[in-house]
Every structure is written in structure tokens, then in C-alpha cells.
Amino acid sequence: MPQIPEVSLFLRRLWRLSLVIAGVLALGTVGFVITEDASVWHGFIWALDTVATVGSIPEPDDAPGQAIKVALIVLGVGTLFYALVTVTEFFVHGHLGDLLAERRARRMIDSLSDHHIICGFGRVGRQVARDLQAAGARYVVVDERPENREVAAGLGPGVRFIAGQPAEDEVLKSAGIERARAVVACVDSDAENIFITLTARGLCPEIRIVARASAEAAEPKLKRAGADRVISPYKASGAEMARLVLTPQVSGVVDVAPEYRMEEIEVTVGCAGEGKTIGDVRGGSFIVALRRPDGTFQAQPPGETKLAPGDVIVAMGTLRTMDRLEALFAPTAAAASQ
């Protein structure tokens, strides 16, 4: 799992300091062996005693040995002081809390299965996260911008966030793609979404992939890359706005298949379907539910149920039958002018 950048920097600094201290001790050991005719072990103990400023071993009698001791004190104390400053800075800036939070998140992700992976945490990714959270679904957010960790945490407790490139194999593996149910590729770049789709499909051939396409030309490419469904937010929002203008009585549409769709249609005042029964208006469509203005909801209403203004029917059918149903509940010119 990718580490927090500040934690990685701290660990690299500690590693370099360890190498410097080991080098100083090695040089001090060699120096005492040569100048003081000491054994290797005694030379090492002498060098360690000097660097740590313990002073339990007497000073060398000759000038070369004293020069080595002075050099060890200066280099050793300076290095140890720098190490102390580095560790203090790590604790003061709260990076230890980040490290512990990262380990907790890693354990949580390792225990997940049948979850969703959201690649990209822009406006689209955040909305996907909200809807998944509202549905009670488990998910992991993968985004290359570490600052989005706080944004993800603001959505609710227990949000799992990984800072890294979503198109990299190791990042998706750390998100548990082998155990995941679906991947949502919704970064701002179409090219990046294609790479994410290719990587996810290669790592887990059976996983479901839903990808975002900003440009229309990217849709077939994402399909060829292995996406099960491709969504264009701009295309979908434009089509929705045009539909609301052309058919104001239709409040919601879901494409269930290329030739079928499901719609919520409101019974408007003065429309041709007002006062008629469901059996009179349904034709070749299926009326699967009815919602009254008072909020009552009836699934599979009987055919003799009469429709009144303000009622909303949920119907499914072919494009042709749904167009006919929309026309029955279209507002009249007189009603629209009032």
C-alpha cells in the first residue's frame, strides 16, 4: 500500500542518518585500530563510547588518536542532534498519527471483500462515493492527490483512501481489486480512464468496470479496453435537460436495455390520460408502480385504478410504447398557459 509522502520522507531520512552513523563508527574503529593499536572490537567500543559522549574510556595519549576522538565527537554529536530534530519534527507535525491512520486503513482494506473501488475523487467520484455510502455499500477511494484524503474523510467515518496513481498495478492491488465487486474509473482524463480500465481488466478479468468518458470519441475506446458500461456526464446531463424541456411530465428515465426504458411520468392537469384507468392507458407498456400526491406508493396497481392529476406512474416498455404513454400525459396548451 502506498505510504503517506511525509512518512516516506521521514523513513528515508532515518535510513540516511543510520548509514551516516554506521560510517562514522566504522571510520572511528579503523582510526583507533591504526593509531592506538587496538583490536577491532575494542576500537569499535572506543568509537561508540566517543560518539555517544559517554566518556568511560580514557583519552588517547598521542595526537592522532586525540584528533580522531575530536572528529568523532563533532560528527557523532552533530548527526545524533540532527536525528533528534528529525524525530521531534515527525511527532510535533502529527505525522505519527498519519502513520497509525494509514496502518488502520490498510488493515481495514485488507479485510474488505465484495467492495467497490473509486478511481478518481473529483466531482464525479465524490458523487459516486455519496451514493454508495447512502446505499450502505463499501468502497475504497484511490486518488493521486493526497489532499483529497481530508475531503474523503469528510463524507463520513471509516472512509478508506489510498493516495496513488489509480492506473498502477500495485495501487489497485493494495485497494483489494482481487476481492472487489466493481471498479469505477472517473478521473478527469479520458486517457487515464482507459489505462485504469486496461489495468483493472488485466488484474481481474471478471470484475465489473464502469468508466467515465468526457469526449464522445473515448466511449468506444473504453469499451475496447474492457469497460462494461461507459457514462458520459456531459452527454447524459445534456440529454436530461433536453428531455425535461421537451417532456416536462417525465420526471425520470432509466435505460434498462437498448430497446427498453423505464420512466416516471406525472399525470398533468387536462391531459388525455386524466381520469382514465391504468388498463385504459398502459397499452403495450407495463405499469409497475403508482405514487400518489400524498406520498402513498402502490406496486403493480390494478388495471381499474383511476389516474388523477399529480399521480406519478412508473412504467416500462419499448421506446415506441413509452413515447405513446408520454403523449397521453403531456400537458395541454390551456393548462400550460395558466
Secondary structure, DSSP 4 states (H G I P E B T S, - for coil): -PPPHHHHHHHHHHHHHHHHHHHHHHHHHHHHHHHH---HHHHHHHHHHHHTT---SPPPSSHHHHHHHHHHHHHHHHHHHHHHHHHHHHHHTTHHHHHHHHHHHHHHHHT--S-EEEE--SHHHHHHHHHHHHTT--EEEEES-TTHHHHHHTT-TT-EEEES-TTSHHHHHHTTGGG-SEEEE--S-HHHHHHHHHHHHHH-TTSEEEEE-SSTTHHHHHHHHT-SEEE-HHHHHHHHHHHHHH-TTEEEEEEEETTEEEEEEE--TT-TTTT-BHHHH-TTSEEEEEE-TTS-EEES--TTPBP-TT-EEEEEEEHHHHHHHHHHTPPPHHHHH-
